[in-house]
Amino acid sequence: MTLRRVQLAFMVLALAVTVLYVGRTIAGPVGIYQAVLTDGLLVRLAGLAKLALLILAYVHAQATAGRLEADNPARAPWRLLALALGGFALGQAVLTSYQMVRGLSPFPSLGDVFFVAGYPLLIASFFGFIRTYREAGYPVGSAGEHTLIAAAVAVLAGLVAVPILRPVIAAGGTPVQLFLNVAYPSFDFVLLVPMITLVRVAWPFRGGAIFNAWAAILGGVVAICAGDLLFAWFSMLGSVHLDPLLHGAYLVGYVCFALGTRLHRDLVSA
């Protein structure tokens, strides 16, 4: 089975489990969700799909970097992106090991060390791509335009994240739990700034592979941000009904990462 078919299989699995999670959220733990598609089975399927997709995204990013010449300015951002996705994959591997054995995800865990370490690398890679596009002569926008994008994202964070995180912080918890529940969404909103800029650069090529690649990765960032916000509620406020939705958000996000990096790899291979 080729790598493309392996990725397609795990993407189908991830999206199928996402649909099942939506049904679980609507129906609750009754009927087939009580007799067959139990929470333990779904979380194990989701864990395997997430891990596989992150590994595939890492492989694509690493392959893309390897196919660029040593003096290509895009090589360094792709190396950083591969390291970031590798960190995410290690974090997910820790969580998946717990899920396969115990059917649940501890918080915090050793996996959070890898996820937190991956975010600065991810942010640095995206800003590196912007610098590369600028040096290549692409219209990345002025400093003033980037400031406006950052301000718009900050307003969005204030409107969306602050109302959600305020009761989470008030609920208490250990210092590590509070730090992680604030850090993850904060990282996500920071990521949106360079991602929106990259999609803006690719906008003239909409409909083509380069636009689709960056749009997919942007979709992954948005989905992961939603998952991190839902997780904060779930972990600190005991909102158990949100658990299926947050797993679905992460699944969609990792599908987008695998798809976006695959499209970039195809572009380099062409």
C-alpha positions in Angstrom: 0.0 0.0 0.0 1.4 3.4 -1.0 1.9 6.3 1.4 -0.9 8.2 -0.4 -3.3 5.3 0.2 -2.2 5.0 3.8 -2.9 8.7 4.3 -6.3 8.4 2.6 -7.3 5.5 4.8 -6.4 7.4 8.0 -8.1 10.5 6.8 -11.3 8.5 6.1 -11.0 6.9 9.5 -10.5 10.3 11.2 -13.4 11.9 9.5 -15.6 8.8 10.1 -14.8 9.0 13.8 -15.5 12.7 13.8 -19.0 12.0 12.4 -19.5 9.4 15.1 -18.5 11.9 17.7 -21.0 14.4 16.4 -23.7 11.7 16.7 -22.4 10.9 20.2 -22.7 14.5 21.2 -26.3 14.7 19.9 -27.6 11.4 21.1 -25.6 10.9 24.3 -24.4 7.6 25.7 -27.5 5.6 24.6 -28.3 2.9 22.0 -25.3 2.0 19.8 -23.1 4.4 21.7 -23.7 2.4 24.9 -23.6 -1.1 23.4 -21.0 -0.9 20.6 -19.4 2.5 20.0 -18.5 3.1 23.6 -16.4 6.1 24.7 -13.4 3.8 25.2 -13.6 2.4 21.7 -14.0 5.8 20.1 -11.2 7.4 22.0 -8.9 4.6 21.0 -9.8 4.9 17.3 -9.4 8.7 17.5 -6.0 8.3 19.2 -4.7 6.0 16.5 -6.0 8.3 13.7 -4.5 11.4 15.3 -1.1 9.8 15.8 -1.0 8.4 12.3 -2.0 11.8 10.7 0.7 13.7 12.7 3.3 11.2 11.7 2.3 11.5 8.1 2.4 15.3 8.3 5.9 15.1 9.8 7.0 12.7 7.0 5.7 15.1 4.4 7.3 18.2 5.9 10.6 16.4 6.3 10.5 15.1 2.7 9.7 18.6 1.4 12.7 20.0 3.3 14.9 17.2 2.0 13.9 17.9 -1.6 14.9 21.5 -1.4 18.5 22.6 -2.2 20.8 23.3 0.7 20.8 27.0 -0.1 17.0 27.3 -0.6 15.7 29.8 2.0 12.5 27.7 2.4 14.5 24.7 3.6 15.0 26.0 7.1 11.2 26.8 7.7 10.3 23.3 6.5 12.9 21.8 8.9 11.3 23.8 11.7 7.8 22.7 10.7 8.9 19.1 10.6 10.4 19.4 14.1 7.2 21.0 15.3 5.0 18.2 13.8 7.4 15.6 15.2 6.9 17.2 18.7 3.2 17.0 18.2 3.5 13.4 17.1 5.5 12.5 20.2 3.0 14.2 22.4 0.1 12.4 20.8 2.1 9.1 21.1 2.1 9.6 24.8 -1.6 10.3 24.9 -2.4 7.4 22.6 -0.5 5.0 24.8 -2.6 6.0 27.8 -5.8 5.8 25.7 -5.0 2.3 24.3 -4.4 1.0 27.8 -6.8 2.9 30.0 -9.2 4.4 27.6 -8.7 8.0 28.8 -6.3 10.9 28.5 -4.5 12.2 31.6 -4.0 15.9 32.1 -1.4 17.1 32.4 1.0 14.4 31.1 4.4 14.0 29.6 2.7 14.5 26.2 2.1 18.2 27.1 5.9 18.7 27.2 6.2 17.7 23.6 3.1 19.7 22.5 4.3 22.9 24.3 7.8 22.5 22.8 6.3 22.1 19.3 4.4 25.4 19.3 7.4 27.8 19.2 8.9 25.8 16.4 5.6 25.9 14.5 5.3 29.7 15.0 8.9 30.2 13.9 8.4 28.1 10.8 5.4 30.1 9.7 7.2 33.4 10.1 10.1 31.9 8.3 7.8 31.1 5.3 6.7 34.7 5.3 10.3 35.9 5.2 11.1 33.5 2.4 8.1 34.7 0.3 9.2 38.3 0.9 12.7 37.6 -0.3 11.3 35.8 -3.3 9.3 38.9 -4.3 5.8 37.8 -3.3 3.4 40.4 -2.0 3.5 39.5 1.7 2.2 42.9 2.7 3.6 45.8 4.7 4.4 46.0 8.4 1.3 48.1 8.8 -0.8 45.4 7.2 0.7 42.7 9.5 0.0 44.9 12.5 -3.7 45.2 11.4 -3.9 41.4 11.1 -2.3 41.0 14.5 -4.8 43.5 16.0 -7.7 41.7 14.3 -6.6 38.4 15.8 -6.2 40.0 19.2 -9.7 41.3 19.0 -11.0 37.9 18.0 -9.1 36.3 20.9 -10.6 38.9 23.3 -14.1 38.1 22.0 -13.8 34.4 21.8 -11.1 33.2 24.2 -11.4 35.5 27.1 -15.1 34.7 27.9 -14.3 31.0 27.7 -11.0 31.1 29.7 -12.2 33.4 32.5 -14.4 30.8 34.2 -11.7 28.2 33.6 -9.1 30.2 35.4 -11.6 31.0 38.2 -12.3 27.3 38.6 -8.8 26.8 40.0 -6.6 23.8 39.4 -2.9 23.2 39.7 -0.5 25.8 38.4 0.5 23.5 35.5 -3.2 22.9 34.5 -3.9 26.6 34.5 -0.7 27.4 32.5 -1.5 24.8 29.9 -5.2 25.7 29.5 -4.1 29.3 28.9 -1.0 28.6 26.9 -2.5 26.3 24.3 -5.2 28.8 23.1 -2.7 31.6 23.3 -0.3 29.8 21.0 -3.1 29.0 18.6 -4.1 32.7 18.3 -0.5 33.7 17.8 -0.3 31.1 15.0 -3.3 32.6 13.3 -1.3 35.8 12.5 1.3 34.3 10.2 -1.2 31.8 8.8 -3.6 34.5 7.7 -0.6 36.3 6.1 0.4 33.1 4.2 -3.1 32.5 3.0 -3.2 36.1 1.8 0.1 35.6 -0.1 -1.5 32.5 -1.8 -4.8 34.2 -2.5 -4.0 35.2 -6.1 -3.4 31.5 -6.7 -6.8 30.4 -5.2 -8.0 27.2 -6.8 -4.5 26.0 -7.2 -2.4 23.6 -5.2 -0.4 26.3 -3.3 -3.5 28.1 -2.1 -5.2 24.8 -1.2 -2.1 23.7 0.8 -2.0 26.9 2.9 -5.7 27.0 3.3 -5.7 23.4 4.6 -3.0 24.2 7.2 -4.9 27.4 8.2 -8.0 25.2 8.7 -5.9 22.9 10.9 -4.8 25.7 13.1 -8.4 26.9 13.5 -9.7 23.4 14.3 -6.9 22.9 16.9 -7.7 26.3 18.5 -11.3 25.2 18.8 -10.2 21.9 20.3 -7.9 23.6 22.8 -10.7 26.0 24.0 -13.1 23.0 24.3 -10.5 21.1 26.2 -10.0 23.9 28.7 -13.7 23.7 29.5 -13.8 20.0 29.6 -10.7 19.6 31.8 -11.4 22.3 34.4 -15.2 22.7 34.5 -16.2 19.0 34.1 -18.1 19.6 30.9 -18.1 16.0 29.9 -20.5 16.6 27.0 -17.8 18.6 25.2 -15.4 15.6 25.1 -16.6 14.2 21.8 -16.5 17.6 20.2 -12.9 18.3 21.2 -11.8 15.0 19.9 -13.6 15.8 16.6 -11.9 19.2 16.4 -8.4 17.7 16.8 -9.2 15.0 14.3 -10.2 17.6 11.7 -7.2 19.7 12.5 -4.7 16.8 12.0 -6.5 15.8 8.8 -5.9 19.4 7.5 -2.2 19.3 8.6 -1.6 16.0 6.8 -3.4 17.2 3.7 -1.7 20.6 3.6 1.8 19.2 4.0 1.1 16.5 1.4 0.1 19.1 -1.1 3.3 21.1 -0.4 5.3 17.9 -0.9 3.6 17.3 -4.2 4.5 20.8 -5.3 8.2 20.3 -4.6 8.1 16.9 -6.3 6.4 18.3 -9.5 
